[in-house]
Amino acid sequence: MIYLYILAMALVTYLIRMIPLTVFRKKITSQFICSFLYYVPYACLTAMTIPAVFYATNSLLSALAGVTVAVILAFSRRNLVTVAAGACLAVFIVEQFML
């Protein structure tokens, strides 16, 4: 039964990627549609990431500390590894003091 689920997920993933390529053959000239399609991956990634951030820790306070550190480091133009490590370290430190 698990193989059927995997096959169904693979088929759905393939169709999602294949249908636009076969349906839209001409170049998209609408400025609105182009800008909409440009920002869709960022919106989807944000919609999946933000809820996971707040439920991944033991408390809301440690999650807020991690998000705050990550936002500060990201706005100060640090690389992704530094931002992720800083957020993890902030969550770890806050959760250690909460015990």
Helices and strands as residue ranges (DSSP letters): H 2-23, H 31-55, H 60-75, H 80-98
